[in-house]
Amino acid sequence: DPIAFDDKRLPAIGTDLSGVLGTVIFNYAYIVAVQSLYADRKPGLNFAASMWSAVGFMCVMYTVYGILGALAFPEVAGNLLISVLRADVPMVSKTAVFALSFALQPSIPVYVILLARNLEKVG
């Protein structure tokens, strides 16, 4: 059963950290939206507290999602899709993996709009 949680699949420090920088940079690409969000905030709103709580919540969610994935699947060599699309992986697991990628797609036009607004404000 490939979806059996096994703590041996999650070492404290991995042997290959080459993907860490890209993951951190792309998962925290929200930074381009901060200026526009700040300009649109309601008067009297504690913007720093709102941002830190949102970022903190997403850190927890990414960590939980990553830990559950690491515990559930054996070592992924090269391409994650090969591990996920195996015949012995339950359909609910396949659906959850692909649902996350589809859930992120609507954010792309939002970033384009926010960037355009930021450029207009700058001049």
C-alpha positions in Angstrom: 0.0 0.0 0.0 1.7 3.2 -1.1 -0.4 5.5 1.1 0.9 4.1 4.4 2.5 6.8 6.5 6.1 5.8 7.3 8.3 8.2 9.3 11.4 6.7 7.7 10.4 8.6 4.5 10.8 12.0 6.3 14.4 12.5 7.5 15.1 15.7 9.5 17.6 16.8 6.8 17.5 15.4 3.3 20.5 14.4 1.2 19.6 16.7 -1.7 18.6 20.2 -1.0 18.9 21.5 -4.6 15.1 22.1 -4.9 14.7 24.1 -1.7 15.5 27.5 -3.1 13.1 27.3 -6.1 10.3 26.0 -3.8 10.8 28.9 -1.4 11.0 31.5 -4.1 7.9 30.3 -6.0 5.8 29.6 -3.0 6.4 33.0 -1.6 5.9 34.9 -4.9 3.0 36.7 -3.1 5.4 39.5 -2.3 4.6 41.3 -5.6 1.0 41.7 -4.4 1.9 43.4 -1.0 2.2 46.9 -2.4 -1.3 46.7 -4.1 -2.9 45.1 -1.0 -1.4 47.8 1.2 -2.8 50.6 -1.0 -6.3 49.0 -0.9 -6.4 48.3 2.8 -9.2 49.7 4.9 -8.3 52.7 7.1 -7.4 51.6 10.6 -6.6 48.1 9.6 -3.5 46.6 11.1 -1.9 45.6 7.8 1.2 44.0 9.3 -0.8 41.7 11.6 -3.1 40.7 8.7 -0.1 39.9 6.4 1.8 38.0 9.1 -1.2 35.9 10.1 -2.0 35.1 6.5 1.7 34.2 5.7 1.9 32.2 9.0 -1.3 30.2 8.1 0.0 29.4 4.7 3.4 28.3 6.1 1.6 25.9 8.3 -0.6 24.6 5.4 2.4 24.1 3.1 4.3 22.4 5.9 1.4 20.0 6.7 0.8 19.3 3.0 4.5 18.6 2.4 4.8 16.4 5.5 1.8 14.3 4.6 3.0 13.9 1.1 6.5 12.9 2.2 5.1 10.4 4.7 2.6 8.9 2.3 4.8 8.3 -0.8 8.1 6.4 -1.0 11.1 8.3 -2.3 10.2 10.2 -5.5 13.0 9.9 -8.0 13.0 12.6 -10.6 9.3 13.0 -11.6 6.6 13.2 -9.0 3.9 12.3 -11.6 5.4 8.8 -12.1 4.9 8.2 -8.3 1.4 9.7 -8.2 0.1 8.0 -11.4 1.1 4.4 -10.4 -1.8 2.0 -10.6 -1.6 1.2 -6.9 -2.1 4.8 -5.8 -5.7 5.4 -4.7 -7.8 7.8 -6.9 -8.4 10.1 -3.9 -4.7 10.7 -3.6 -4.3 11.4 -7.3 -7.3 13.8 -7.2 -5.8 15.7 -4.2 -2.4 16.1 -5.9 -3.9 17.5 -9.1 -6.6 19.6 -7.3 -3.8 21.6 -5.7 -2.2 22.5 -9.0 -5.6 23.4 -10.5 -6.4 25.5 -7.4 -3.3 27.6 -7.9 -4.0 28.5 -11.6 -6.6 31.2 -11.0 -3.9 33.2 -9.1 -1.9 33.9 -12.3 -4.3 36.5 -13.7 -4.6 38.1 -10.3 -0.8 38.6 -10.2 -0.9 40.2 -13.7 -3.6 42.6 -12.6 -1.7 43.5 -9.4 1.5 44.1 -11.3 -0.3 46.3 -13.7 -1.8 48.3 -10.9 1.6 48.6 -9.2 3.2 49.9 -12.4 0.4 52.5 -12.8 0.9 53.8 -9.3 4.7 54.1 -9.8 4.2 56.2 -12.9 
